[in-house]
Amino acid sequence: MISITLIICRMVSSISILFEKPVQIRKSYSVKFKRHAINAINDLMLRGYTLCAATKELNIPHLYYKRWRKTIVKVDKLASSDAVVPFKINGESRKIHPGRPSALDPFEGDLMRSIFEMREQGLPVNTRTLRKEAARLSQVFKDKSIKAKISSVNRFVKKTGLSHRVSTHVAQKDHKETEEESAHFMNLMRQKVLGMDPDDIINMDQTPVPYSFPSNRTLDKKGSKTINVRTSTSDTKRATLAATVTASGKLLTPFLIFKARLMVESQAKSCKLTQMSAYMHAKKKHGWTKR
């Protein structure tokens, strides 16, 4: 009885497979291909072909011509404008669509205000900061899984035109507080070095080389040339690197100072300075030079 039932089930499944419609895979074309196709069709139409004849010659459905032409016009308009485009419009793109809306759209104004307020103070902002701020603003977002939160924040960042930028200036004070003092110092030094040989003008400065490097990335507007980030005032274990450069652009051999009575090569390796072609090192009790 069981064997007969199995045979009947197999026969029914075989018959259903015969009558099933084949799955049609929808083709997609890149913007680059669409642009070449439109240009080729236009060239054939200039030579006397009709639209249907030109598309048939290129083996392209004639309905695609108007649709692709609108797509090319839309892409060119987006590329020439200064507006933020939250999706790709380069030649290899196949879909010109912004994608799924972010769950943070209702709180876009509040989130952008928080970002700009923190950036005005020089504080770094990352996606984790945005997740915490969004969870504070929305209970629905707070109840989402960590994977859903990350996806929502990434879509929000892409839509608003933000990107991860590397800081170019790191200081414990706001850069606006030292602009006047810096300009006065530069004018004074220009008068002192006037007429001197650039090779005889050297500038040496000491910089700490921490044994562990904190993150120096933050979210900011695309196109910003100056990215200011404030750093912590807490002490960390580090060496001192004395870098010297001439006014002609020549970089002298770096001078590395460790806080130790005995020089240990492993300390230089831990600071990741072994990649330098040449460097000098010294040992000091305090780990810095006295001016």
Helices and strands as residue ranges (DSSP letters): H 2-19, H 31-46, H 51-57, H 63-80, G 105-107, H 108-120, H 127-137, H 139-142, H 146-159, E 162-166, E 169-171, G 175-178, H 179-192, G 198-200, E 202-210, E 217-221, E 228-230, E 238-246, E 255-259, H 265-270, E 280-284
